Structures are given as structure tokens and as C-alpha cells.
């Protein structure tokens, strides 16, 4: 189970990763395995829709059970499927890197982190750093 304490650790460490790497201001959301928000924050000066994008990255990852980097690949290879899946989940699916699944040491899905604000690669990096700081395993869908 993804506890509030772990979610807050992920959030804090992801924000710290963004600052240490001088990323643009980030919006970060941590969702549990049901897709419910456990923790969220937007840094000062994030643009207007960054939180909604972060939620879409994380929610899409939870809904499909794969990291959003893999969803991005699927969007290129199977655009009709991703369009249908986006519709099926009420539009909460953003098919670009930055939505990273949270797994425990046994590979069990605990939730996802969505980050938006910088490049998608940097967003994914911040999410992964946050997850690792909580002693959990990030799965961005790279493999």
C-alpha cells in the first residue's frame, strides 16, 4: 500500500530533484493504485495547466498499468487505441513521458507519479528520483 508518508516523501524528493537539476517549475501528483490523489504540489510559477497534465500522465499510467513513456510509444504505433483509451478514462491520459508507475520490491503496483513542467525526459527523471527516495521502484515504461 502507498501510505501518505511515502507519497509525501516521493513528492518532496521529486521537487528536490527538480531544483537540484535546475528544471523549470514543476507540478507533481502522486496517485495510489486506484488513481486517487495521495499528494500533489505545484511550484511557484508553473504554467496554468501543468497539474492537469501531471494528473493525466499518472492517471493514464495507472489505468493502463504501464508507464507513460510506453504509452507514448503506443500512441505512435496505435493511435486509435490511445484515442479510445483516452476517451474511456474521461480524457485523463497524457501519452508522454513523465507518468511513472510506483512498484514495491515484488513488482506490485502501488500507484503512479505524474510530473509536468520541464521536458518530458526531465519530468520522468524527477518522478523516478522521488520514487527511489521512498525506497520503491520506478517504472516509466522504458522496457
Secondary structure, DSSP 8 states (H G I E B T S, - for coil): ---HHHHHHHHHHHHHHHHHTT----EEEEEETTS-EEEEEE-TT--TTHHHHHHHHHHHHHHHTS-HHHHHHHHHH-HHHHHHHHHHTTT----SS-EEEEE-TT--EEEEEEEESS-HHHHHHHHHHHHHHTT-EEE-S--
